[in-house]
């Protein structure tokens, strides 16, 4: 097929399978795939006892051997850290400059993830005890040496704003900076062209925004991105909008304006906009009507007889 | 349009003439105005003490002047917009903003000038106040009209003010066939209401103007030639059945007599019509057999159309086009041609269009300061700069939207 077998990655495999076996199924998990068997088949516990019938692990008869062995190791580390602390204090009351392990940007593994790691089921109570014990370990001052051990049971969180693609600023012939963006909400779509003129006038489909949105609520939606960043009179907007109703058009415009303004802003402002929810497209759409019901949720009137 | 070409020349002439003309009348007021900026710099930014519209000039653009209460009751018994009347009641004073277009006032000064020199063979100057950009609803057309009417009445003109011509073509409770002309219809309630208000506005003229003709109403009722106009108006108010014909007679008399020179007790006539596009549109009134009535078949409308026709002189017709009350016209229509229709446009031609748009920055400033002064803006955030920017954005400097927005702040 013209591909290089030396540098054939998993992504290329997925691409080829999707090309060779096209599937119209909606659920992605039902489509044909070709991956390493470890990723497909769940991990199973290997045989726990030898030919003579004696179990390998000393905690086999607890029933949850990996969980209890993990707790056993953690407690051993806690005791060691406490012993070291006592020793250091007895040497002299010199305060140690030990920095605690940085926990920013990560979270504890969830119960399901821990179960996956240990290849056995644990109860909620067990999970809570485990987290309690880890917190106790972290509270001790000399835990820096156990950093790797702790990080094994924490998951790193990605910074959401780094995923945001900010288009570069464009300049038209007069040297005025402008940027365009699209937005969608329910069935309304719109495009916005923001110009850094300084007039604060917005025209929608050729008409003034005051006449296109006679309702105050819609104009407030338009105002939100500008007001949030204190740039009320700075931009000049040209918008085209179609589909949907008045509220969804206003929502679509708001999203498009926020996206268009990204190119004029700094990183910190982008992050604050994301946290304010201005950049999140609203996923709510009209729910499908089901047969046997009058609407999406409404059932027919129930008659006793 | 020859009128348009004439204006640039005339404007320059008349500016100096205006100053001379009004110098004697309000000289003392001009001095007062000159003193004002030194005395009160903060308050006079949005308010002015010059209450006489004749003395207001470009300096007072964007400033509010107070309507004296006596004038409010006499000149405007029925003319002011409803929301403005509520505002007057709330604030205990009627303040009007001196706005662009100053063109209106300059044109009136021209008329004043012309009126003095040339009365004969001068057709009335038609001024139309139109919403200019994007069907501007609520941009202050009626208020500008009232401002002009105030000016006219302080100058001693006879003001014929029809507050809303749209009200005459819809929601008519009683429709009588006309006694004068069989194919036409009368509207007694509207006509008698209007006559009553007309009487309040123009008290002083009613005794001065004498009728030229004898009018017979019924076999027993008639008004003799030479009797004062007041008698005719009283008759119309009391005899409701023939009030529409009385209105027609009044309009005819005024038309004929407006052409008089000043020596023989003449007067200048100002016809102010709000919503003039209803005269040529459609009506929602139906006859007994459910067929719609055309505007020509209504006596009041028929007589009004005769006033707008260019066959009389010695006055001015000031009209506003409004889409708000009009029937069967799309809400995006704002151009004169769209609102008036072919027929209306032809009969109004030639007219001087006067655009009325949203507040400019200066006007918005003074409106905002006025509301602050009257303690209308109660919300603490509205007094800050950011609040002000928000208000500007949300209302886009449209006067009526701004007023409604500030009502709950």
Interface residues (C-beta under 8 A of the other chain):
Chain A: X200 X201 X207 X208 X209 X210 X211 X216 X219 X220 X223 X226 X227 X230 X232 X233
Chain B: X133 X134 X135 X137 X332 X386 X389 X390 X392 X393 X394 X395 X396 X398 X401 X405
